[in-house]
Amino acid sequence: MLQSTNPFTHISTVIGTSDTVEITRSKLTVSQKAFQDWKNTSLQERKTLFTSLSNTLRTHKQQAAEFITTEMGKPITESLSEIEKCIGLVDWYVEHCETFLEPSPRQELSPKKSYSYIRFEPLGTILGIMPWNFPFWQVFRFAIPTILAGNCVILKHASNVQGCAKFMERHFELAGFTSGVFIHSSASSKDIETLISSPIIQGVSLTGSEGAGRSVAALAGKHLKKCVFELGGSDPFIVLSDADLDTCIPLAIKGRLINNGQSCIASKRFIIHEGCYAPFMEGLAKAVSELIIGDPMQEKTNLGTMASAEFKTELLKQVDQSIEEGATVYFKHPFDDSNSNFIAPIILENIPHTAPARRDELFGPVFSCIKVSSTEEAIRIANETAFGLGASIWTKDIAKAQQLAVQIESGSVFINEMVHSDVRIPFGGIKNSGYGRELAIYGMHAFVNIKTVVVNE
């Protein structure tokens, strides 16, 4: 039985039952049949349907946002922003998909009268294994360009956001999509291989943990399925001595605590030059102390709960181990987080390089602060992690920041801006943060056959 538990109220709601293997296979067949029609649907017809999807999502924005907050605990204002971002993504791809999918200009070859061009054609049904932390955005950034390109999608969503998954499936149908173009599967984790091994599945997109990535990569490799993986991150937030702290500190707060700190691209390791360390830490502590923590359905709330008691336990275990190894607490918000799924934000400093707060990904409201004496040391520490998703550099010297950006091992570097995803720019990581890219033109080409056609007249 599937049930959704509100992490703030602890009230559980029965969502349904997990798909059996027979139901999973039936959904695969439905998707395969839908693809035969969908791949031959004109791009103009697809665009019309996606415009309808954008409109229906806009109409039901509040309801969608409440599903998010109820199931995973982020503040309602952030949930509304997530839905608005999804609407913007749909509209952007509708505007640009023709350019992204049109065949390339012909390239003249030898002998004379011989030329080639490239077509972008759909592959079939693509499996999306998606996480709970951005239950709409993670799905939309993968599914919208994939379906617009002519593929079908089966969504295997996280177990604690099944209400969000059903909402999305229902609204694809309300927008006029044929049944099977977008299907939600509630197959259990142990039945993932049933999906991946099926010849109907032509690719897998996974956003999740490093462990999940390794497991799915093994299955996908075994069955020769193309993959795009966006995994964990431990993003460095590098503050140089000349940084504008009035701008930097508010975005340090937002960059760390967005989604209650449960984001792969959240700023996690704050690497601060000794020349501005004291004022940065003082300003950070002051800003943290002013946060309003409470009912995530209240618009005034800045920070909601962890998504589950299990996640809270794991994060506090990492904090305790870091303290045991020598880290010290610089500041902790006075909010009483006992007997709840809340975690009062914590600022750590003096963190040994072997401690979890510096070595691993901490998924929640913990600031890991590290003092450095040079830019060289800052870059070395930024790169010491096994992850490589995003990074930010804060300085008034833009030329210097751009030189440092080249040295940072990550999929993106933001200068004087917090790391965030944007439909207009490619998103993804290196090292243990995964491979492949989503968004922009790369997201639309992630699951297409880049077909070369050679003509000799």
C-alpha angles and dihedrals in degrees: 000000000000119000135172119219120201104228091210102045096024088223113146126213124196109235101178139275132303117264114260120227088259092054090046091054090046091054090050090055092048090051092049091052092047091052092059089063099032096055089057094048111110118252089240091058090049091050091052091053092048091050087054089050090052090051095048091048090050090051093050097036096123093049092049092049091050090053089056096048093043094051103039107014107240117147113276091239089060091046091054089049090052092055092046089051090052091051090051091050093053092048092048095051091046087055097047107029096094091057092045094049102038115112116264122257112274117266117214115234137187130288100054118268090028120118143156139212137180128240126195110218132174121258102209131254117003123199117222117198104191137184133234101238098080097017096177104027096051090051096044096048089056102032104042099060091036093056094039087057088060103265128122123231135217112196120209101188130189114278095241096057101050091127089060090048093052090046091055093047091049093049093050085057092046089053089058103258116152114254109266099034090096116018129175115217120198092191113150120251091255089060095055090103089059087063099039095045093052114106086223091069109080100177145003130224115192130183111182146081127338089249092053089048093054092048096048092042090057091052094043091049091050091054097035098241123160113243143198113193128189106181137164130324142198098193119197119227103200117199114191123201095260096049119135098245094189088065098031102053098054089050091046087058093046093042092053101037103040108125088014088297091299100122132113091222096044114127103257110163115049108202107192129185113236089236091072101017098109098048091042093053093045091050092045093052092048092051092047091050090058096055117119110226121189147073105021091210090066114092092219092060115109098182130030133186134297109265093250144359088251092060091048092051092050094049094048089049089057091048093049092049091050090052091048088055093052109279115136132211110245093180140349125193110248093231111127103239097173120122092017143076091255123111116200107228114264130201114205128190139172089048117176114228091243095055120106090238089065103026104041139042113272109203105202146038100323123124113207106200123192125183118217134183100210143022089247090059090046092055093045091054092043089057098041093089124089089232129084112180109121142338139188132209124201119202142115090233101086095176091054091046091054090052090051091047089065090058096051117097104223143104092250140013123201119199115210090346135089117252112262140152120254126182090229096060131054117259130202144089148244135227111021091346090081139247140270127047137259131198131030115046090321091065091055092048095045094094107026134103105248093211122194116211118194120194127191111190 
